[in-house]
């Protein structure tokens, strides 16, 4: 008999603890020690299956790393939606220079927040549940950390005019730091 997948194990764990505060460690343990993407499975339960799983973003009663399944989920007909095509994904990554558009990390680098190697994901600028579309102009490359933190909080990417105005307002030391970062990113040394 085949062992249930990580999403199913998380589903069963949350159903056993409806209305109770559970920690990210408990959810991670329920998914299995070999599963690193447990948070993605929780998001899928919320977004794809409509489960009311709340976090500290939704309730001031919860601390970071705490979750609660508010109520028994309603039976929902599962429909498979088409994800972002591999062609569109490749276009986004190429346009964004295979770099996270929020923190600037590239695949394979060590993420200082997690200590793990960076993996890039495709994230929406305007989230789908806020009307955003799966099109090139609304997609950007994000590392796992930024993608998880950006959900429904980040606005559109700043315009080049706004960005230049911010650099011009900064002091010379900050402007030099921006220049050094850009030269490093685009392969030119001082």
C-alpha positions as CSV (number, residue, x, y, z in Angstrom):
1,X,0.0,0.0,0.0
2,X,1.3,3.4,-1.0
3,X,2.1,6.0,1.7
4,X,-0.1,9.1,1.6
5,X,1.6,12.2,0.1
6,X,2.7,15.2,2.2
7,X,-0.4,17.2,1.3
8,X,-2.7,14.4,2.4
9,X,-0.7,14.0,5.7
10,X,-1.0,17.7,6.4
11,X,-4.7,17.6,5.5
12,X,-5.3,14.7,8.0
13,X,-3.2,16.5,10.7
14,X,-5.2,19.7,10.4
15,X,-8.5,17.9,10.4
16,X,-7.5,16.3,13.7
17,X,-6.8,19.8,15.2
18,X,-9.7,21.9,13.9
19,X,-10.0,25.1,15.9
20,X,-6.7,24.5,17.6
21,X,-3.5,26.6,17.3
22,X,-0.7,24.4,15.7
23,X,2.9,25.4,15.0
24,X,4.8,25.3,11.8
25,X,7.0,22.6,13.4
26,X,4.0,20.4,14.0
27,X,2.8,20.8,10.4
28,X,6.2,20.2,9.1
29,X,6.5,17.0,11.2
30,X,3.1,15.8,10.0
31,X,4.3,16.3,6.3
32,X,7.4,14.2,7.0
33,X,11.0,14.9,7.7
34,X,11.9,14.6,4.0
35,X,9.4,17.3,2.9
36,X,10.8,20.8,2.6
37,X,7.9,22.4,0.8
38,X,5.2,21.9,3.5
39,X,4.3,25.6,3.5
40,X,3.4,25.3,-0.2
41,X,1.1,22.4,0.6
42,X,-0.6,24.5,3.2
43,X,-1.1,27.4,0.7
44,X,-2.5,24.9,-1.8
45,X,-5.1,23.7,0.7
46,X,-6.0,27.4,1.3
47,X,-6.0,28.6,-2.3
48,X,-7.0,25.6,-4.3
49,X,-9.3,23.8,-1.9
50,X,-10.7,26.8,0.1
51,X,-9.6,25.7,3.5
52,X,-9.8,28.5,6.2
53,X,-6.3,28.2,7.5
54,X,-5.4,31.4,9.3
55,X,-2.0,32.7,10.4
56,X,-0.7,35.8,12.3
57,X,-1.4,37.8,9.1
58,X,-5.1,37.0,9.5
59,X,-5.5,37.1,13.3
60,X,-3.6,39.1,16.0
61,X,-4.2,36.2,18.4
62,X,-1.7,34.1,16.5
63,X,2.1,34.5,16.5
64,X,4.4,34.0,13.6
65,X,4.7,30.3,12.9
66,X,1.2,29.5,14.2
67,X,-1.7,28.2,12.1
68,X,-5.3,27.4,12.8
69,X,-7.9,25.5,10.6
70,X,-11.0,27.5,11.6
71,X,-13.6,25.0,10.6
72,X,-14.3,21.8,8.8
73,X,-13.7,22.5,5.1
74,X,-16.7,22.2,2.8
75,X,-16.6,19.5,0.2
76,X,-15.3,21.1,-2.9
77,X,-15.2,19.7,-6.4
78,X,-11.6,19.6,-7.4
79,X,-10.9,21.3,-10.7
80,X,-7.5,21.2,-12.2
81,X,-6.4,24.6,-13.5
82,X,-3.7,25.0,-16.0
83,X,-0.5,26.5,-14.4
84,X,2.0,28.8,-15.9
85,X,3.4,27.2,-19.1
86,X,7.1,26.3,-19.3
87,X,7.5,28.8,-22.1
88,X,6.1,31.6,-20.1
89,X,8.1,30.6,-17.0
90,X,11.3,30.6,-19.2
91,X,10.4,34.1,-20.5
92,X,9.9,35.5,-17.0
93,X,13.2,34.0,-15.7
94,X,15.1,35.2,-18.8
95,X,13.6,38.7,-18.5
96,X,14.4,38.9,-14.8
97,X,18.0,37.7,-15.3
98,X,17.4,34.5,-13.2
99,X,17.4,36.8,-10.2
100,X,14.9,37.3,-7.4
101,X,13.2,40.6,-8.1
102,X,12.8,41.4,-4.4
103,X,16.1,40.5,-2.7
104,X,18.5,40.0,-5.7
105,X,19.6,36.5,-4.9
106,X,20.3,34.0,-7.7
107,X,19.7,30.2,-7.9
108,X,22.4,28.2,-6.1
109,X,23.4,31.1,-3.8
110,X,22.8,30.6,0.0
111,X,19.8,32.4,1.3
112,X,20.9,34.2,4.5
113,X,17.4,34.0,5.9
114,X,17.2,30.2,5.7
115,X,20.7,29.0,5.1
116,X,19.4,26.9,2.1
117,X,20.3,27.2,-1.5
118,X,18.1,29.7,-3.4
119,X,15.4,28.3,-5.7
120,X,13.4,30.6,-8.0
121,X,9.7,30.6,-8.4
122,X,7.4,32.5,-10.6
123,X,5.2,35.0,-8.5
124,X,2.4,37.3,-9.4
125,X,2.8,41.0,-9.1
126,X,-0.9,41.4,-8.6
127,X,-2.1,38.2,-7.0
128,X,-4.6,36.0,-8.8
129,X,-7.2,36.3,-6.1
130,X,-7.0,40.1,-6.5
131,X,-7.6,39.9,-10.3
132,X,-4.0,39.4,-11.5
133,X,-3.5,37.3,-14.6
134,X,-1.0,34.6,-15.7
135,X,0.7,36.9,-18.2
136,X,4.3,38.1,-18.6
137,X,3.6,41.7,-17.5
138,X,2.1,40.3,-14.2
139,X,4.8,37.7,-13.4
140,X,8.3,38.0,-11.8
141,X,11.0,35.7,-10.5
142,X,11.1,35.3,-6.7
143,X,13.1,33.2,-4.4
144,X,11.3,30.9,-2.0
145,X,11.6,33.3,1.0
146,X,10.4,36.3,-0.9
147,X,7.6,34.4,-2.6
148,X,6.3,33.2,0.7
149,X,6.5,36.6,2.3
150,X,5.2,38.5,-0.7
151,X,1.7,36.9,-0.9
152,X,-1.0,39.6,-1.2
153,X,1.3,42.3,0.3
154,X,3.5,43.5,-2.5
155,X,2.5,46.1,-5.0
156,X,3.6,46.5,-8.6
157,X,7.3,46.7,-9.5
158,X,8.5,50.4,-9.2
159,X,8.8,52.3,-12.5
160,X,12.3,53.2,-13.6
161,X,11.6,56.9,-13.2
162,X,10.5,56.4,-9.5
163,X,13.5,54.2,-8.9
164,X,15.9,56.8,-10.4
165,X,14.3,59.5,-8.3
166,X,14.9,57.5,-5.1
167,X,18.5,57.0,-6.0
168,X,18.9,60.7,-6.8
169,X,17.5,61.6,-3.4
170,X,19.9,59.3,-1.6
171,X,23.3,60.4,-0.3
172,X,26.5,59.8,-2.3
173,X,27.5,56.7,-0.2
174,X,24.1,55.1,-0.9
175,X,24.3,56.0,-4.6
176,X,27.8,54.4,-4.8
177,X,26.4,51.3,-3.0
178,X,23.6,51.1,-5.6
179,X,26.1,51.5,-8.5
180,X,28.4,48.8,-7.0
181,X,25.5,46.4,-6.7
182,X,24.4,47.1,-10.3
183,X,27.9,46.7,-11.6
184,X,28.3,43.4,-9.7
185,X,24.9,42.1,-10.9
186,X,25.6,42.9,-14.6
187,X,29.1,41.6,-14.6
188,X,31.2,44.7,-14.7
189,X,33.8,45.3,-12.0
190,X,34.9,48.8,-10.9
